[in-house]
Amino acid sequence: MARSAASSRCTILCGVEVIAVSDVTRCVIGDGINFITATLEFDTGAVGVMITN
């Protein structure tokens, strides 16, 4: 499977292996979990942040 240019850039900037993940989930105005965040630490020392709802 071919990688996209954006995927290749992410690999170069972030690294190849995720070595740690920290997450937070919350219920915001409603029932059930509807707010999720995560930080990902890569083998290069780079840190990525994911935020979704």
N, CA, C and O atoms as a printed pandas DataFrame, in Angstrom:
     atom_number atom_name residue_name chain_id  residue_number  x_coord  y_coord  z_coord
0              1         N          MET        A               1    0.840   -1.180    0.000
1              2        CA          MET        A               1    0.000    0.000    0.000
2              3         C          MET        A               1    0.886    1.244    0.000
3              4         O          MET        A               1    1.780    1.362    0.838
4              5         N          ALA        A               2    0.656    2.152   -0.905
5              6        CA          ALA        A               2    1.449    3.366   -1.008
6              7         C          ALA        A               2    1.052    4.356    0.072
7              8         O          ALA        A               2   -0.122    4.468    0.426
8              9         N          ARG        A               3    2.037    5.071    0.590
9             10        CA          ARG        A               3    1.782    6.100    1.592
10            11         C          ARG        A               3    1.510    7.428    0.915
11            12         O          ARG        A               3    2.075    7.726   -0.138
12            13         N          SER        A               4    0.643    8.225    1.523
13            14        CA          SER        A               4    0.393    9.557    0.989
14            15         C          SER        A               4    1.542   10.468    1.390
15            16         O          SER        A               4    2.323   10.128    2.279
16            17         N          ALA        A               5    1.649   11.617    0.745
17            18        CA          ALA        A               5    2.701   12.581    1.075
18            19         C          ALA        A               5    2.549   13.065    2.505
19            20         O          ALA        A               5    3.545   13.241    3.207
20            21         N          ALA        A               6    1.303   13.286    2.951
21            22        CA          ALA        A               6    1.066   13.740    4.327
22            23         C          ALA        A               6    1.511   12.681    5.324
23            24         O          ALA        A               6    2.100   13.010    6.354
24            25         N          SER        A               7    1.239   11.421    5.034
25            26        CA          SER        A               7    1.652   10.334    5.912
26            27         C          SER        A               7    3.166   10.250    5.995
27            28         O          SER        A               7    3.717   10.029    7.074
28            29         N          SER        A               8    3.839   10.423    4.878
29            30        CA          SER        A               8    5.303   10.389    4.861
30            31         C          SER        A               8    5.881   11.532    5.677
31            32         O          SER        A               8    6.849   11.337    6.411
32            33         N          ARG        A               9    5.302   12.724    5.561
33            34        CA          ARG        A               9    5.782   13.873    6.333
34            35         C          ARG        A               9    5.588   13.624    7.825
35            36         O          ARG        A               9    6.463   13.958    8.623
36            37         N          CYS        A              10    4.457   13.044    8.213
37            38        CA          CYS        A              10    4.200   12.758    9.625
38            39         C          CYS        A              10    5.228   11.778   10.156
39            40         O          CYS        A              10    5.720   11.945   11.272
40            41         N          THR        A              11    5.561   10.764    9.383
41            42        CA          THR        A              11    6.557    9.786    9.807
42            43         C          THR        A              11    7.898   10.460   10.023
43            44         O          THR        A              11    8.591   10.158   10.995
44            45         N          ILE        A              12    8.274   11.362    9.141
45            46        CA          ILE        A              12    9.553   12.050    9.258
46            47         C          ILE        A              12    9.557   12.973   10.474
47            48         O          ILE        A              12   10.545   13.011   11.207
48            49         N          LEU        A              13    8.473   13.716   10.705
49            50        CA          LEU        A              13    8.411   14.654   11.814
50            51         C          LEU        A              13    8.218   13.969   13.162
51            52         O          LEU        A              13    8.826   14.367   14.156
52            53         N          CYS        A              14    7.379   12.949   13.198
53            54        CA          CYS        A              14    7.003   12.347   14.476
54            55         C          CYS        A              14    7.840   11.127   14.833
55            56         O          CYS        A              14    8.196   10.951   15.999
56            57         N          GLY        A              15    8.149   10.318   13.901
57            58        CA          GLY        A              15    8.852    9.075   14.181
58            59         C          GLY        A              15    8.023    7.896   13.714
59            60         O          GLY        A              15    6.974    8.062   13.093
60            61         N          VAL        A              16    8.500    6.728   14.016
61            62        CA          VAL        A              16    7.839    5.520   13.538
62            63         C          VAL        A              16    7.041    4.853   14.645
63            64         O          VAL        A              16    5.916    4.415   14.407
64            65         N          GLU        A              17    7.588    4.764   15.838
65            66        CA          GLU        A              17    6.959    4.021   16.921
66            67         C          GLU        A              17    6.353    4.949   17.970
67            68         O          GLU        A              17    6.992    5.901   18.418
68            69         N          VAL        A              18    5.118    4.658   18.353
69            70        CA          VAL        A              18    4.503    5.341   19.491
70            71         C          VAL        A              18    4.956    4.592   20.730
71            72         O          VAL        A              18    4.749    3.384   20.840
72            73         N          ILE        A              19    5.586    5.316   21.683
73            74        CA          ILE        A              19    6.105    4.642   22.873
74            75         C          ILE        A              19    5.260    4.890   24.117
75            76         O          ILE        A              19    5.395    4.170   25.106
76            77         N          ALA        A              20    4.380    5.912   24.080
77            78        CA          ALA        A              20    3.512    6.170   25.227
78            79         C          ALA        A              20    2.244    6.875   24.769
79            80         O          ALA        A              20    2.262    7.698   23.854
80            81         N          VAL        A              21    1.145    6.533   25.429
81            82        CA          VAL        A              21   -0.144    7.167   25.141
82            83         C          VAL        A              21   -0.788    7.549   26.472
83            84         O          VAL        A              21   -0.855    6.734   27.392
84            85         N          SER        A              22   -1.260    8.789   26.569
85            86        CA          SER        A              22   -2.032    9.241   27.728
86            87         C          SER        A              22   -3.366    9.726   27.206
87            88         O          SER        A              22   -3.426   10.447   26.209
88            89         N          ASP        A              23   -4.454    9.326   27.889
89            90        CA          ASP        A              23   -5.765    9.739   27.392
90            91         C          ASP        A              23   -6.630   10.304   28.515
91            92         O          ASP        A              23   -6.414   10.033   29.696
92            93         N          VAL        A              24   -7.613   11.097   28.104
93            94        CA          VAL        A              24   -8.617   11.657   29.005
94            95         C          VAL        A              24   -9.959   11.517   28.315
95            96         O          VAL        A              24  -10.096   11.870   27.144
96            97         N          THR        A              25  -10.950   11.005   29.028
97            98        CA          THR        A              25  -12.311   10.940   28.494
98            99         C          THR        A              25  -13.244   11.602   29.495
99           100         O          THR        A              25  -13.074   11.463   30.706
100          101         N          ARG        A              26  -14.227   12.318   28.981
101          102        CA          ARG        A              26  -15.175   13.023   29.842
102          103         C          ARG        A              26  -16.563   13.007   29.225
103          104         O          ARG        A              26  -16.725   12.846   28.015
104          105         N          CYS        A              27  -17.546   13.174   30.072
105          106        CA          CYS        A              27  -18.928   13.377   29.647
106          107         C          CYS        A              27  -19.206   14.873   29.762
107          108         O          CYS        A              27  -19.207   15.425   30.863
108          109         N          VAL        A              28  -19.441   15.523   28.636
109          110        CA          VAL        A              28  -19.685   16.962   28.613
110          111         C          VAL        A              28  -21.086   17.211   28.059
111          112         O          VAL        A              28  -21.362   16.896   26.902
112          113         N          ILE        A              29  -21.957   17.769   28.871
113          114        CA          ILE        A              29  -23.329   18.122   28.483
114          115         C          ILE        A              29  -24.020   16.963   27.756
115          116         O          ILE        A              29  -24.262   17.039   26.552
116          117         N          GLY        A              30  -24.326   15.922   28.470
117          118        CA          GLY        A              30  -25.039   14.802   27.871
118          119         C          GLY        A              30  -24.679   13.495   28.543
119          120         O          GLY        A              30  -23.894   13.458   29.491
120          121         N          ASP        A              31  -25.256   12.441   28.044
121          122        CA          ASP        A              31  -24.998   11.102   28.580
122          123         C          ASP        A              31  -23.862   10.434   27.823
123          124         O          ASP        A              31  -23.753   10.563   26.603
124          125         N          GLY        A              32  -23.040    9.736   28.540
125          126        CA          GLY        A              32  -21.961    8.972   27.911
126          127         C          GLY        A              32  -20.732    9.817   27.626
127          128         O          GLY        A              32  -20.755   11.044   27.723
128          129         N          ILE        A              33  -19.665    9.128   27.272
129          130        CA          ILE        A              33  -18.399    9.798   26.958
130          131         C          ILE        A              33  -18.517   10.477   25.603
131          132         O          ILE        A              33  -18.820    9.825   24.603
132          133         N          ASN        A              34  -18.282   11.776   25.566
133          134        CA          ASN        A              34  -18.351   12.495   24.301
134          135         C          ASN        A              34  -17.185   13.472   24.125
135          136         O          ASN        A              34  -17.218   14.309   23.223
136          137         N          PHE        A              35  -16.163   13.377   24.968
137          138        CA          PHE        A              35  -14.969   14.204   24.834
138          139         C          PHE        A              35  -13.766   13.298   25.068
139          140         O          PHE        A              35  -13.629   12.707   26.139
140          141         N          ILE        A              36  -12.902   13.190   24.077
141          142        CA          ILE        A              36  -11.748   12.299   24.160
142          143         C          ILE        A              36  -10.506   13.055   23.702
143          144         O          ILE        A              36  -10.504   13.668   22.635
144          145         N          THR        A              37   -9.453   13.008   24.510
145          146        CA          THR        A              37   -8.164   13.569   24.109
146          147         C          THR        A              37   -7.082   12.527   24.360
147          148         O          THR        A              37   -7.218   11.659   25.222
148          149         N          ALA        A              38   -6.029   12.630   23.606
149          150        CA          ALA        A              38   -4.890   11.733   23.820
150          151         C          ALA        A              38   -3.613   12.435   23.397
151          152         O          ALA        A              38   -3.600   13.198   22.431
152          153         N          THR        A              39   -2.553   12.173   24.120
153          154        CA          THR        A              39   -1.228   12.596   23.683
154          155         C          THR        A              39   -0.443   11.335   23.343
155          156         O          THR        A              39   -0.522   10.327   24.046
156          157         N          LEU        A              40    0.310   11.408   22.261
157          158        CA          LEU        A              40    1.112   10.282   21.807
158          159         C          LEU        A              40    2.575   10.710   21.800
159          160         O          LEU        A              40    2.923   11.725   21.196
160          161         N          GLU        A              41    3.420    9.950   22.460
161          162        CA          GLU        A              41    4.845   10.237   22.459
162          163         C          GLU        A              41    5.537    9.259   21.524
163          164         O          GLU        A              41    5.369    8.046   21.642
164          165         N          PHE        A              42    6.319    9.802   20.590
165          166        CA          PHE        A              42    6.998    8.981   19.587
166          167         C          PHE        A              42    8.439    8.702   19.995
167          168         O          PHE        A              42    8.992    9.361   20.876
168          169         N          ASP        A              43    9.028    7.721   19.342
169          170        CA          ASP        A              43   10.396    7.317   19.649
170          171         C          ASP        A              43   11.416    8.423   19.408
171          172         O          ASP        A              43   12.529    8.350   19.928
172          173         N          THR        A              44   11.068    9.431   18.642
173          174        CA          THR        A              44   11.981   10.543   18.372
174          175         C          THR        A              44   11.893   11.646   19.419
175          176         O          THR        A              44   12.689   12.585   19.401
176          177         N          GLY        A              45   10.913   11.536   20.343
177          178        CA          GLY        A              45   10.700   12.580   21.335
178          179         C          GLY        A              45    9.576   13.532   20.937
179          180         O          GLY        A              45    9.168   14.376   21.735
180          181         N          ALA        A              46    9.078   13.404   19.720
181          182        CA          ALA        A              46    7.965   14.236   19.279
182          183         C          ALA        A              46    6.701   13.841   20.040
183          184         O          ALA        A              46    6.548   12.690   20.450
184          185         N          VAL        A              47    5.794   14.808   20.224
185          186        CA          VAL        A              47    4.537   14.545   20.908
186          187         C          VAL        A              47    3.391   14.972   20.002
187          188         O          VAL        A              47    3.397   16.081   19.468
188          189         N          GLY        A              48    2.410   14.095   19.828
189          190        CA          GLY        A              48    1.224   14.388   19.044
190          191         C          GLY        A              48    0.024   14.514   19.954
191          192         O          GLY        A              48   -0.023   13.887   21.013
192          193         N          VAL        A              49   -0.952   15.321   19.554
193          194        CA          VAL        A              49   -2.167   15.527   20.340
194          195         C          VAL        A              49   -3.376   15.224   19.469
195          196         O          VAL        A              49   -3.477   15.710   18.342
196          197         N          MET        A              50   -4.296   14.413   19.997
197          198        CA          MET        A              50   -5.542   14.119   19.316
198          199         C          MET        A              50   -6.679   14.620   20.198
199          200         O          MET        A              50   -6.730   14.311   21.388
200          201         N          ILE        A              51   -7.583   15.388   19.619
201          202        CA          ILE        A              51   -8.760   15.884   20.337
202          203         C          ILE        A              51   -9.983   15.580   19.483
203          204         O          ILE        A              51  -10.003   15.890   18.292
204          205         N          THR        A              52  -11.002   14.976   20.086
205          206        CA          THR        A              52  -12.219   14.660   19.353
206          207         C          THR        A              52  -13.416   14.744   20.278
207          208         O          THR        A              52  -13.277   14.696   21.500
208          209         N          ASN        A              53  -14.578   14.868   19.692
209          210        CA          ASN        A              53  -15.818   14.822   20.485
210          211         C          ASN        A              53  -16.915   14.200   19.662
211          212         O          ASN        A              53  -18.042   14.064   20.138
